[in-house]
Amino acid sequence: MADSSFDVVSKIDRMELDNAINQAIREIDTRFDFKNTGAKIELVGEKINIEADTEERAKATLDVVKDKLIKRGVSLKHIDPGEPQLSGKIYKISCPLKEGISTENAKKIAKFLRDEGPKSIKSQIQGDELRVTSKSRDDLQEAIAMIKDGKWDFAVQFVNFR
C-alpha cells in the first residue's frame, strides 16, 4: 500500500479577504459613529491600510475589519496590525498580510509531530509548506487533530490529502 499524505500550509483565501474588506468598507460608510471621521480602509497588494482622523477611530476601524475577517472565516493570525501612526493630521494603521509557513515554523511543526505524534509519521519541508506522510490514514488524522490543537502563532490549513 502506498503512503498517504497531506500538506500543512498557511494561505489566505483571497476571495474571502476581499469580501471581508468590502463589507468593512460598507459598514464604515453607513455607520453613524463613523460619519465625518475620515475613516478609510483599502487593500493594497499584501497590506491593509486604515486611516482615520483620530487614534480611537483608527482602532475602531481596525476592530470592524477584524470582525468582518472573523465572520468570513479568515484567521486573524494572517494580519499583523501595527500601532496607529500620526501622519500629518491623519492616523494610519498598516496591517501587512502574513502568508506561507516559514522554514523555522515548519521545523517547529515537524519537531512537534516527531516528539508528540504517532511514530509512523514522516514530515518534509517543501518551500512554504510541510508535507506529512504515513502508511496509516488514522495516524494522519491524529496528526491533523494534534496540529489543529497546537498553539501556533500562524494560521494552518490542510490540503492535498492523498
Chimera marker file (.cmm) of the C-alpha trace (Angstrom):
<marker_set name="trace">
<marker id="1" x="0.000" y="0.000" z="0.000" r="1" g="1" b="0" radius="0.5"/>
<marker id="2" x="1.345" y="3.443" z="-0.941" r="1" g="1" b="0" radius="0.5"/>
<marker id="3" x="1.930" y="6.160" z="1.619" r="1" g="1" b="0" radius="0.5"/>
<marker id="4" x="-0.868" y="8.623" z="2.287" r="1" g="1" b="0" radius="0.5"/>
<marker id="5" x="-0.043" y="12.286" z="2.774" r="1" g="1" b="0" radius="0.5"/>
<marker id="6" x="-1.304" y="15.810" z="3.323" r="1" g="1" b="0" radius="0.5"/>
<marker id="7" x="0.259" y="19.275" z="3.226" r="1" g="1" b="0" radius="0.5"/>
<marker id="8" x="0.226" y="21.827" z="6.046" r="1" g="1" b="0" radius="0.5"/>
<marker id="9" x="0.001" y="25.341" z="4.580" r="1" g="1" b="0" radius="0.5"/>
<marker id="10" x="-0.795" y="28.877" z="5.696" r="1" g="1" b="0" radius="0.5"/>
<marker id="11" x="-2.694" y="30.553" z="2.869" r="1" g="1" b="0" radius="0.5"/>
<marker id="12" x="-5.250" y="33.358" z="2.781" r="1" g="1" b="0" radius="0.5"/>
<marker id="13" x="-8.477" y="32.799" z="0.857" r="1" g="1" b="0" radius="0.5"/>
<marker id="14" x="-8.247" y="35.944" z="-1.309" r="1" g="1" b="0" radius="0.5"/>
<marker id="15" x="-11.947" y="35.966" z="-2.205" r="1" g="1" b="0" radius="0.5"/>
<marker id="16" x="-12.970" y="35.871" z="1.463" r="1" g="1" b="0" radius="0.5"/>
<marker id="17" x="-10.388" y="38.560" z="2.282" r="1" g="1" b="0" radius="0.5"/>
<marker id="18" x="-11.786" y="40.818" z="-0.470" r="1" g="1" b="0" radius="0.5"/>
<marker id="19" x="-15.351" y="40.159" z="0.723" r="1" g="1" b="0" radius="0.5"/>
<marker id="20" x="-14.422" y="40.982" z="4.332" r="1" g="1" b="0" radius="0.5"/>
<marker id="21" x="-12.687" y="44.229" z="3.322" r="1" g="1" b="0" radius="0.5"/>
<marker id="22" x="-15.637" y="45.260" z="1.120" r="1" g="1" b="0" radius="0.5"/>
<marker id="23" x="-18.100" y="44.540" z="3.951" r="1" g="1" b="0" radius="0.5"/>
<marker id="24" x="-15.970" y="46.574" z="6.372" r="1" g="1" b="0" radius="0.5"/>
<marker id="25" x="-15.829" y="49.489" z="3.920" r="1" g="1" b="0" radius="0.5"/>
<marker id="26" x="-19.611" y="49.353" z="3.511" r="1" g="1" b="0" radius="0.5"/>
<marker id="27" x="-20.129" y="49.299" z="7.280" r="1" g="1" b="0" radius="0.5"/>
<marker id="28" x="-17.740" y="52.233" z="7.850" r="1" g="1" b="0" radius="0.5"/>
<marker id="29" x="-19.558" y="54.238" z="5.138" r="1" g="1" b="0" radius="0.5"/>
<marker id="30" x="-23.005" y="53.638" z="6.647" r="1" g="1" b="0" radius="0.5"/>
<marker id="31" x="-22.423" y="53.731" z="10.417" r="1" g="1" b="0" radius="0.5"/>
<marker id="32" x="-23.400" y="56.959" z="12.109" r="1" g="1" b="0" radius="0.5"/>
<marker id="33" x="-20.477" y="56.977" z="14.553" r="1" g="1" b="0" radius="0.5"/>
<marker id="34" x="-18.037" y="56.961" z="11.597" r="1" g="1" b="0" radius="0.5"/>
<marker id="35" x="-19.604" y="59.938" z="9.773" r="1" g="1" b="0" radius="0.5"/>
<marker id="36" x="-17.086" y="62.727" z="9.039" r="1" g="1" b="0" radius="0.5"/>
<marker id="37" x="-14.198" y="60.906" z="10.781" r="1" g="1" b="0" radius="0.5"/>
<marker id="38" x="-12.168" y="60.361" z="7.619" r="1" g="1" b="0" radius="0.5"/>
<marker id="39" x="-12.184" y="56.602" z="8.251" r="1" g="1" b="0" radius="0.5"/>
<marker id="40" x="-10.901" y="54.732" z="5.219" r="1" g="1" b="0" radius="0.5"/>
<marker id="41" x="-9.925" y="51.104" z="4.537" r="1" g="1" b="0" radius="0.5"/>
<marker id="42" x="-8.080" y="49.859" z="1.489" r="1" g="1" b="0" radius="0.5"/>
<marker id="43" x="-6.387" y="46.618" z="0.457" r="1" g="1" b="0" radius="0.5"/>
<marker id="44" x="-3.142" y="47.422" z="-1.365" r="1" g="1" b="0" radius="0.5"/>
<marker id="45" x="-1.199" y="44.385" z="-2.533" r="1" g="1" b="0" radius="0.5"/>
<marker id="46" x="-0.082" y="42.490" z="0.582" r="1" g="1" b="0" radius="0.5"/>
<marker id="47" x="-1.242" y="45.165" z="3.032" r="1" g="1" b="0" radius="0.5"/>
<marker id="48" x="-4.442" y="46.513" z="4.557" r="1" g="1" b="0" radius="0.5"/>
<marker id="49" x="-4.227" y="50.272" z="5.113" r="1" g="1" b="0" radius="0.5"/>
<marker id="50" x="-6.534" y="52.003" z="7.595" r="1" g="1" b="0" radius="0.5"/>
<marker id="51" x="-6.830" y="55.777" z="8.013" r="1" g="1" b="0" radius="0.5"/>
<marker id="52" x="-8.875" y="57.971" z="10.368" r="1" g="1" b="0" radius="0.5"/>
<marker id="53" x="-8.818" y="61.466" z="11.917" r="1" g="1" b="0" radius="0.5"/>
<marker id="54" x="-8.237" y="60.231" z="15.494" r="1" g="1" b="0" radius="0.5"/>
<marker id="55" x="-6.335" y="57.337" z="17.027" r="1" g="1" b="0" radius="0.5"/>
<marker id="56" x="-9.529" y="55.936" z="18.599" r="1" g="1" b="0" radius="0.5"/>
<marker id="57" x="-11.374" y="55.991" z="15.241" r="1" g="1" b="0" radius="0.5"/>
<marker id="58" x="-8.435" y="54.230" z="13.578" r="1" g="1" b="0" radius="0.5"/>
<marker id="59" x="-8.531" y="51.487" z="16.239" r="1" g="1" b="0" radius="0.5"/>
<marker id="60" x="-12.335" y="51.224" z="15.942" r="1" g="1" b="0" radius="0.5"/>
<marker id="61" x="-11.975" y="50.863" z="12.166" r="1" g="1" b="0" radius="0.5"/>
<marker id="62" x="-9.409" y="48.093" z="12.713" r="1" g="1" b="0" radius="0.5"/>
<marker id="63" x="-11.901" y="46.352" z="15.035" r="1" g="1" b="0" radius="0.5"/>
<marker id="64" x="-14.543" y="46.480" z="12.284" r="1" g="1" b="0" radius="0.5"/>
<marker id="65" x="-12.051" y="44.911" z="9.840" r="1" g="1" b="0" radius="0.5"/>
<marker id="66" x="-11.156" y="42.169" z="12.351" r="1" g="1" b="0" radius="0.5"/>
<marker id="67" x="-14.850" y="41.465" z="12.981" r="1" g="1" b="0" radius="0.5"/>
<marker id="68" x="-15.538" y="41.073" z="9.249" r="1" g="1" b="0" radius="0.5"/>
<marker id="69" x="-12.464" y="38.842" z="8.781" r="1" g="1" b="0" radius="0.5"/>
<marker id="70" x="-13.683" y="36.537" z="11.560" r="1" g="1" b="0" radius="0.5"/>
<marker id="71" x="-17.193" y="36.374" z="10.080" r="1" g="1" b="0" radius="0.5"/>
<marker id="72" x="-15.748" y="35.460" z="6.664" r="1" g="1" b="0" radius="0.5"/>
<marker id="73" x="-13.547" y="32.701" z="8.158" r="1" g="1" b="0" radius="0.5"/>
<marker id="74" x="-10.183" y="34.431" z="7.629" r="1" g="1" b="0" radius="0.5"/>
<marker id="75" x="-7.858" y="33.894" z="10.590" r="1" g="1" b="0" radius="0.5"/>
<marker id="76" x="-6.628" y="36.999" z="12.416" r="1" g="1" b="0" radius="0.5"/>
<marker id="77" x="-3.206" y="35.340" z="12.505" r="1" g="1" b="0" radius="0.5"/>
<marker id="78" x="-2.871" y="36.326" z="8.829" r="1" g="1" b="0" radius="0.5"/>
<marker id="79" x="-2.736" y="40.049" z="9.667" r="1" g="1" b="0" radius="0.5"/>
<marker id="80" x="-0.103" y="41.857" z="11.701" r="1" g="1" b="0" radius="0.5"/>
<marker id="81" x="-1.561" y="45.263" z="12.652" r="1" g="1" b="0" radius="0.5"/>
<marker id="82" x="0.845" y="47.924" z="13.819" r="1" g="1" b="0" radius="0.5"/>
<marker id="83" x="0.190" y="50.815" z="16.171" r="1" g="1" b="0" radius="0.5"/>
<marker id="84" x="-1.589" y="53.893" z="14.800" r="1" g="1" b="0" radius="0.5"/>
<marker id="85" x="0.997" y="56.299" z="13.355" r="1" g="1" b="0" radius="0.5"/>
<marker id="86" x="0.333" y="60.021" z="13.069" r="1" g="1" b="0" radius="0.5"/>
<marker id="87" x="0.932" y="61.221" z="9.511" r="1" g="1" b="0" radius="0.5"/>
<marker id="88" x="0.111" y="64.894" z="9.212" r="1" g="1" b="0" radius="0.5"/>
<marker id="89" x="-3.409" y="65.156" z="10.612" r="1" g="1" b="0" radius="0.5"/>
<marker id="90" x="-4.323" y="61.540" z="9.887" r="1" g="1" b="0" radius="0.5"/>
<marker id="91" x="-3.693" y="58.396" z="11.921" r="1" g="1" b="0" radius="0.5"/>
<marker id="92" x="-2.679" y="55.400" z="9.810" r="1" g="1" b="0" radius="0.5"/>
<marker id="93" x="-2.536" y="51.709" z="10.665" r="1" g="1" b="0" radius="0.5"/>
<marker id="94" x="-0.689" y="49.381" z="8.327" r="1" g="1" b="0" radius="0.5"/>
<marker id="95" x="-1.546" y="45.658" z="8.524" r="1" g="1" b="0" radius="0.5"/>
<marker id="96" x="0.805" y="43.501" z="6.431" r="1" g="1" b="0" radius="0.5"/>
<marker id="97" x="-0.628" y="40.115" z="5.437" r="1" g="1" b="0" radius="0.5"/>
<marker id="98" x="1.271" y="37.015" z="6.559" r="1" g="1" b="0" radius="0.5"/>
<marker id="99" x="1.078" y="34.025" z="4.255" r="1" g="1" b="0" radius="0.5"/>
<marker id="100" x="3.112" y="30.837" z="3.987" r="1" g="1" b="0" radius="0.5"/>
<marker id="101" x="4.867" y="28.811" z="6.663" r="1" g="1" b="0" radius="0.5"/>
<marker id="102" x="8.436" y="29.939" z="7.266" r="1" g="1" b="0" radius="0.5"/>
<marker id="103" x="11.165" y="27.323" z="7.489" r="1" g="1" b="0" radius="0.5"/>
<marker id="104" x="11.562" y="27.734" z="11.260" r="1" g="1" b="0" radius="0.5"/>
<marker id="105" x="7.783" y="27.402" z="11.783" r="1" g="1" b="0" radius="0.5"/>
<marker id="106" x="7.737" y="24.282" z="9.588" r="1" g="1" b="0" radius="0.5"/>
<marker id="107" x="10.595" y="22.904" z="11.725" r="1" g="1" b="0" radius="0.5"/>
<marker id="108" x="8.538" y="23.605" z="14.872" r="1" g="1" b="0" radius="0.5"/>
<marker id="109" x="5.597" y="21.607" z="13.497" r="1" g="1" b="0" radius="0.5"/>
<marker id="110" x="7.888" y="18.777" z="12.322" r="1" g="1" b="0" radius="0.5"/>
<marker id="111" x="9.578" y="18.591" z="15.742" r="1" g="1" b="0" radius="0.5"/>
<marker id="112" x="6.176" y="18.667" z="17.464" r="1" g="1" b="0" radius="0.5"/>
<marker id="113" x="4.975" y="15.748" z="15.308" r="1" g="1" b="0" radius="0.5"/>
<marker id="114" x="8.231" y="13.832" z="15.876" r="1" g="1" b="0" radius="0.5"/>
<marker id="115" x="8.031" y="14.264" z="19.663" r="1" g="1" b="0" radius="0.5"/>
<marker id="116" x="4.278" y="14.008" z="20.283" r="1" g="1" b="0" radius="0.5"/>
<marker id="117" x="2.777" y="12.363" z="17.196" r="1" g="1" b="0" radius="0.5"/>
<marker id="118" x="2.419" y="8.772" z="16.034" r="1" g="1" b="0" radius="0.5"/>
<marker id="119" x="5.725" y="7.068" z="15.250" r="1" g="1" b="0" radius="0.5"/>
<marker id="120" x="4.805" y="6.155" z="11.637" r="1" g="1" b="0" radius="0.5"/>
<marker id="121" x="4.651" y="9.815" z="10.552" r="1" g="1" b="0" radius="0.5"/>
<marker id="122" x="7.350" y="11.424" z="8.418" r="1" g="1" b="0" radius="0.5"/>
<marker id="123" x="7.455" y="15.131" z="7.581" r="1" g="1" b="0" radius="0.5"/>
<marker id="124" x="9.282" y="17.012" z="4.853" r="1" g="1" b="0" radius="0.5"/>
<marker id="125" x="9.605" y="20.780" z="4.304" r="1" g="1" b="0" radius="0.5"/>
<marker id="126" x="8.766" y="21.860" z="0.746" r="1" g="1" b="0" radius="0.5"/>
<marker id="127" x="9.125" y="25.606" z="0.264" r="1" g="1" b="0" radius="0.5"/>
<marker id="128" x="6.445" y="27.365" z="2.306" r="1" g="1" b="0" radius="0.5"/>
<marker id="129" x="4.557" y="24.189" z="3.181" r="1" g="1" b="0" radius="0.5"/>
<marker id="130" x="5.128" y="20.977" z="5.121" r="1" g="1" b="0" radius="0.5"/>
<marker id="131" x="4.270" y="17.537" z="3.700" r="1" g="1" b="0" radius="0.5"/>
<marker id="132" x="3.322" y="14.873" z="6.231" r="1" g="1" b="0" radius="0.5"/>
<marker id="133" x="3.284" y="11.218" z="5.105" r="1" g="1" b="0" radius="0.5"/>
<marker id="134" x="2.416" y="7.896" z="6.702" r="1" g="1" b="0" radius="0.5"/>
<marker id="135" x="1.196" y="4.452" z="5.701" r="1" g="1" b="0" radius="0.5"/>
<marker id="136" x="-1.721" y="4.784" z="8.128" r="1" g="1" b="0" radius="0.5"/>
<marker id="137" x="-4.515" y="7.256" z="7.370" r="1" g="1" b="0" radius="0.5"/>
<marker id="138" x="-5.595" y="7.052" z="11.020" r="1" g="1" b="0" radius="0.5"/>
<marker id="139" x="-2.169" y="8.336" z="12.086" r="1" g="1" b="0" radius="0.5"/>
<marker id="140" x="-2.511" y="11.214" z="9.596" r="1" g="1" b="0" radius="0.5"/>
<marker id="141" x="-5.927" y="12.139" z="11.011" r="1" g="1" b="0" radius="0.5"/>
<marker id="142" x="-4.452" y="12.068" z="14.508" r="1" g="1" b="0" radius="0.5"/>
<marker id="143" x="-1.598" y="14.335" z="13.314" r="1" g="1" b="0" radius="0.5"/>
<marker id="144" x="-4.116" y="16.806" z="11.818" r="1" g="1" b="0" radius="0.5"/>
<marker id="145" x="-6.028" y="16.913" z="15.104" r="1" g="1" b="0" radius="0.5"/>
<marker id="146" x="-2.785" y="17.491" z="17.040" r="1" g="1" b="0" radius="0.5"/>
<marker id="147" x="-1.670" y="20.310" z="14.725" r="1" g="1" b="0" radius="0.5"/>
<marker id="148" x="-5.115" y="21.967" z="14.945" r="1" g="1" b="0" radius="0.5"/>
<marker id="149" x="-4.985" y="21.819" z="18.754" r="1" g="1" b="0" radius="0.5"/>
<marker id="150" x="-1.441" y="23.239" z="18.867" r="1" g="1" b="0" radius="0.5"/>
<marker id="151" x="-0.985" y="26.881" z="19.849" r="1" g="1" b="0" radius="0.5"/>
<marker id="152" x="0.776" y="28.297" z="16.784" r="1" g="1" b="0" radius="0.5"/>
<marker id="153" x="1.401" y="31.975" z="16.116" r="1" g="1" b="0" radius="0.5"/>
<marker id="154" x="0.387" y="31.458" z="12.467" r="1" g="1" b="0" radius="0.5"/>
<marker id="155" x="-2.725" y="30.052" z="10.790" r="1" g="1" b="0" radius="0.5"/>
<marker id="156" x="-2.637" y="26.483" z="9.441" r="1" g="1" b="0" radius="0.5"/>
<marker id="157" x="-4.737" y="24.750" z="6.795" r="1" g="1" b="0" radius="0.5"/>
<marker id="158" x="-4.532" y="21.254" z="5.384" r="1" g="1" b="0" radius="0.5"/>
<marker id="159" x="-4.541" y="20.497" z="1.633" r="1" g="1" b="0" radius="0.5"/>
<marker id="160" x="-3.630" y="17.714" z="-0.850" r="1" g="1" b="0" radius="0.5"/>
<marker id="161" x="-4.997" y="14.731" z="1.055" r="1" g="1" b="0" radius="0.5"/>
<marker id="162" x="-3.833" y="11.621" z="-0.795" r="1" g="1" b="0" radius="0.5"/>
<link id1="1" id2="2" r="1" g="1" b="0" radius="0.2"/>
<link id1="2" id2="3" r="1" g="1" b="0" radius="0.2"/>
<link id1="3" id2="4" r="1" g="1" b="0" radius="0.2"/>
<link id1="4" id2="5" r="1" g="1" b="0" radius="0.2"/>
<link id1="5" id2="6" r="1" g="1" b="0" radius="0.2"/>
<link id1="6" id2="7" r="1" g="1" b="0" radius="0.2"/>
<link id1="7" id2="8" r="1" g="1" b="0" radius="0.2"/>
<link id1="8" id2="9" r="1" g="1" b="0" radius="0.2"/>
<link id1="9" id2="10" r="1" g="1" b="0" radius="0.2"/>
<link id1="10" id2="11" r="1" g="1" b="0" radius="0.2"/>
<link id1="11" id2="12" r="1" g="1" b="0" radius="0.2"/>
<link id1="12" id2="13" r="1" g="1" b="0" radius="0.2"/>
<link id1="13" id2="14" r="1" g="1" b="0" radius="0.2"/>
<link id1="14" id2="15" r="1" g="1" b="0" radius="0.2"/>
<link id1="15" id2="16" r="1" g="1" b="0" radius="0.2"/>
<link id1="16" id2="17" r="1" g="1" b="0" radius="0.2"/>
<link id1="17" id2="18" r="1" g="1" b="0" radius="0.2"/>
<link id1="18" id2="19" r="1" g="1" b="0" radius="0.2"/>
<link id1="19" id2="20" r="1" g="1" b="0" radius="0.2"/>
<link id1="20" id2="21" r="1" g="1" b="0" radius="0.2"/>
<link id1="21" id2="22" r="1" g="1" b="0" radius="0.2"/>
<link id1="22" id2="23" r="1" g="1" b="0" radius="0.2"/>
<link id1="23" id2="24" r="1" g="1" b="0" radius="0.2"/>
<link id1="24" id2="25" r="1" g="1" b="0" radius="0.2"/>
<link id1="25" id2="26" r="1" g="1" b="0" radius="0.2"/>
<link id1="26" id2="27" r="1" g="1" b="0" radius="0.2"/>
<link id1="27" id2="28" r="1" g="1" b="0" radius="0.2"/>
<link id1="28" id2="29" r="1" g="1" b="0" radius="0.2"/>
<link id1="29" id2="30" r="1" g="1" b="0" radius="0.2"/>
<link id1="30" id2="31" r="1" g="1" b="0" radius="0.2"/>
<link id1="31" id2="32" r="1" g="1" b="0" radius="0.2"/>
<link id1="32" id2="33" r="1" g="1" b="0" radius="0.2"/>
<link id1="33" id2="34" r="1" g="1" b="0" radius="0.2"/>
<link id1="34" id2="35" r="1" g="1" b="0" radius="0.2"/>
<link id1="35" id2="36" r="1" g="1" b="0" radius="0.2"/>
<link id1="36" id2="37" r="1" g="1" b="0" radius="0.2"/>
<link id1="37" id2="38" r="1" g="1" b="0" radius="0.2"/>
<link id1="38" id2="39" r="1" g="1" b="0" radius="0.2"/>
<link id1="39" id2="40" r="1" g="1" b="0" radius="0.2"/>
<link id1="40" id2="41" r="1" g="1" b="0" radius="0.2"/>
<link id1="41" id2="42" r="1" g="1" b="0" radius="0.2"/>
<link id1="42" id2="43" r="1" g="1" b="0" radius="0.2"/>
<link id1="43" id2="44" r="1" g="1" b="0" radius="0.2"/>
<link id1="44" id2="45" r="1" g="1" b="0" radius="0.2"/>
<link id1="45" id2="46" r="1" g="1" b="0" radius="0.2"/>
<link id1="46" id2="47" r="1" g="1" b="0" radius="0.2"/>
<link id1="47" id2="48" r="1" g="1" b="0" radius="0.2"/>
<link id1="48" id2="49" r="1" g="1" b="0" radius="0.2"/>
<link id1="49" id2="50" r="1" g="1" b="0" radius="0.2"/>
<link id1="50" id2="51" r="1" g="1" b="0" radius="0.2"/>
<link id1="51" id2="52" r="1" g="1" b="0" radius="0.2"/>
<link id1="52" id2="53" r="1" g="1" b="0" radius="0.2"/>
<link id1="53" id2="54" r="1" g="1" b="0" radius="0.2"/>
<link id1="54" id2="55" r="1" g="1" b="0" radius="0.2"/>
<link id1="55" id2="56" r="1" g="1" b="0" radius="0.2"/>
<link id1="56" id2="57" r="1" g="1" b="0" radius="0.2"/>
<link id1="57" id2="58" r="1" g="1" b="0" radius="0.2"/>
<link id1="58" id2="59" r="1" g="1" b="0" radius="0.2"/>
<link id1="59" id2="60" r="1" g="1" b="0" radius="0.2"/>
<link id1="60" id2="61" r="1" g="1" b="0" radius="0.2"/>
<link id1="61" id2="62" r="1" g="1" b="0" radius="0.2"/>
<link id1="62" id2="63" r="1" g="1" b="0" radius="0.2"/>
<link id1="63" id2="64" r="1" g="1" b="0" radius="0.2"/>
<link id1="64" id2="65" r="1" g="1" b="0" radius="0.2"/>
<link id1="65" id2="66" r="1" g="1" b="0" radius="0.2"/>
<link id1="66" id2="67" r="1" g="1" b="0" radius="0.2"/>
<link id1="67" id2="68" r="1" g="1" b="0" radius="0.2"/>
<link id1="68" id2="69" r="1" g="1" b="0" radius="0.2"/>
<link id1="69" id2="70" r="1" g="1" b="0" radius="0.2"/>
<link id1="70" id2="71" r="1" g="1" b="0" radius="0.2"/>
<link id1="71" id2="72" r="1" g="1" b="0" radius="0.2"/>
<link id1="72" id2="73" r="1" g="1" b="0" radius="0.2"/>
<link id1="73" id2="74" r="1" g="1" b="0" radius="0.2"/>
<link id1="74" id2="75" r="1" g="1" b="0" radius="0.2"/>
<link id1="75" id2="76" r="1" g="1" b="0" radius="0.2"/>
<link id1="76" id2="77" r="1" g="1" b="0" radius="0.2"/>
<link id1="77" id2="78" r="1" g="1" b="0" radius="0.2"/>
<link id1="78" id2="79" r="1" g="1" b="0" radius="0.2"/>
<link id1="79" id2="80" r="1" g="1" b="0" radius="0.2"/>
<link id1="80" id2="81" r="1" g="1" b="0" radius="0.2"/>
<link id1="81" id2="82" r="1" g="1" b="0" radius="0.2"/>
<link id1="82" id2="83" r="1" g="1" b="0" radius="0.2"/>
<link id1="83" id2="84" r="1" g="1" b="0" radius="0.2"/>
<link id1="84" id2="85" r="1" g="1" b="0" radius="0.2"/>
<link id1="85" id2="86" r="1" g="1" b="0" radius="0.2"/>
<link id1="86" id2="87" r="1" g="1" b="0" radius="0.2"/>
<link id1="87" id2="88" r="1" g="1" b="0" radius="0.2"/>
<link id1="88" id2="89" r="1" g="1" b="0" radius="0.2"/>
<link id1="89" id2="90" r="1" g="1" b="0" radius="0.2"/>
<link id1="90" id2="91" r="1" g="1" b="0" radius="0.2"/>
<link id1="91" id2="92" r="1" g="1" b="0" radius="0.2"/>
<link id1="92" id2="93" r="1" g="1" b="0" radius="0.2"/>
<link id1="93" id2="94" r="1" g="1" b="0" radius="0.2"/>
<link id1="94" id2="95" r="1" g="1" b="0" radius="0.2"/>
<link id1="95" id2="96" r="1" g="1" b="0" radius="0.2"/>
<link id1="96" id2="97" r="1" g="1" b="0" radius="0.2"/>
<link id1="97" id2="98" r="1" g="1" b="0" radius="0.2"/>
<link id1="98" id2="99" r="1" g="1" b="0" radius="0.2"/>
<link id1="99" id2="100" r="1" g="1" b="0" radius="0.2"/>
<link id1="100" id2="101" r="1" g="1" b="0" radius="0.2"/>
<link id1="101" id2="102" r="1" g="1" b="0" radius="0.2"/>
<link id1="102" id2="103" r="1" g="1" b="0" radius="0.2"/>
<link id1="103" id2="104" r="1" g="1" b="0" radius="0.2"/>
<link id1="104" id2="105" r="1" g="1" b="0" radius="0.2"/>
<link id1="105" id2="106" r="1" g="1" b="0" radius="0.2"/>
<link id1="106" id2="107" r="1" g="1" b="0" radius="0.2"/>
<link id1="107" id2="108" r="1" g="1" b="0" radius="0.2"/>
<link id1="108" id2="109" r="1" g="1" b="0" radius="0.2"/>
<link id1="109" id2="110" r="1" g="1" b="0" radius="0.2"/>
<link id1="110" id2="111" r="1" g="1" b="0" radius="0.2"/>
<link id1="111" id2="112" r="1" g="1" b="0" radius="0.2"/>
<link id1="112" id2="113" r="1" g="1" b="0" radius="0.2"/>
<link id1="113" id2="114" r="1" g="1" b="0" radius="0.2"/>
<link id1="114" id2="115" r="1" g="1" b="0" radius="0.2"/>
<link id1="115" id2="116" r="1" g="1" b="0" radius="0.2"/>
<link id1="116" id2="117" r="1" g="1" b="0" radius="0.2"/>
<link id1="117" id2="118" r="1" g="1" b="0" radius="0.2"/>
<link id1="118" id2="119" r="1" g="1" b="0" radius="0.2"/>
<link id1="119" id2="120" r="1" g="1" b="0" radius="0.2"/>
<link id1="120" id2="121" r="1" g="1" b="0" radius="0.2"/>
<link id1="121" id2="122" r="1" g="1" b="0" radius="0.2"/>
<link id1="122" id2="123" r="1" g="1" b="0" radius="0.2"/>
<link id1="123" id2="124" r="1" g="1" b="0" radius="0.2"/>
<link id1="124" id2="125" r="1" g="1" b="0" radius="0.2"/>
<link id1="125" id2="126" r="1" g="1" b="0" radius="0.2"/>
<link id1="126" id2="127" r="1" g="1" b="0" radius="0.2"/>
<link id1="127" id2="128" r="1" g="1" b="0" radius="0.2"/>
<link id1="128" id2="129" r="1" g="1" b="0" radius="0.2"/>
<link id1="129" id2="130" r="1" g="1" b="0" radius="0.2"/>
<link id1="130" id2="131" r="1" g="1" b="0" radius="0.2"/>
<link id1="131" id2="132" r="1" g="1" b="0" radius="0.2"/>
<link id1="132" id2="133" r="1" g="1" b="0" radius="0.2"/>
<link id1="133" id2="134" r="1" g="1" b="0" radius="0.2"/>
<link id1="134" id2="135" r="1" g="1" b="0" radius="0.2"/>
<link id1="135" id2="136" r="1" g="1" b="0" radius="0.2"/>
<link id1="136" id2="137" r="1" g="1" b="0" radius="0.2"/>
<link id1="137" id2="138" r="1" g="1" b="0" radius="0.2"/>
<link id1="138" id2="139" r="1" g="1" b="0" radius="0.2"/>
<link id1="139" id2="140" r="1" g="1" b="0" radius="0.2"/>
<link id1="140" id2="141" r="1" g="1" b="0" radius="0.2"/>
<link id1="141" id2="142" r="1" g="1" b="0" radius="0.2"/>
<link id1="142" id2="143" r="1" g="1" b="0" radius="0.2"/>
<link id1="143" id2="144" r="1" g="1" b="0" radius="0.2"/>
<link id1="144" id2="145" r="1" g="1" b="0" radius="0.2"/>
<link id1="145" id2="146" r="1" g="1" b="0" radius="0.2"/>
<link id1="146" id2="147" r="1" g="1" b="0" radius="0.2"/>
<link id1="147" id2="148" r="1" g="1" b="0" radius="0.2"/>
<link id1="148" id2="149" r="1" g="1" b="0" radius="0.2"/>
<link id1="149" id2="150" r="1" g="1" b="0" radius="0.2"/>
<link id1="150" id2="151" r="1" g="1" b="0" radius="0.2"/>
<link id1="151" id2="152" r="1" g="1" b="0" radius="0.2"/>
<link id1="152" id2="153" r="1" g="1" b="0" radius="0.2"/>
<link id1="153" id2="154" r="1" g="1" b="0" radius="0.2"/>
<link id1="154" id2="155" r="1" g="1" b="0" radius="0.2"/>
<link id1="155" id2="156" r="1" g="1" b="0" radius="0.2"/>
<link id1="156" id2="157" r="1" g="1" b="0" radius="0.2"/>
<link id1="157" id2="158" r="1" g="1" b="0" radius="0.2"/>
<link id1="158" id2="159" r="1" g="1" b="0" radius="0.2"/>
<link id1="159" id2="160" r="1" g="1" b="0" radius="0.2"/>
<link id1="160" id2="161" r="1" g="1" b="0" radius="0.2"/>
<link id1="161" id2="162" r="1" g="1" b="0" radius="0.2"/>
</marker_set>
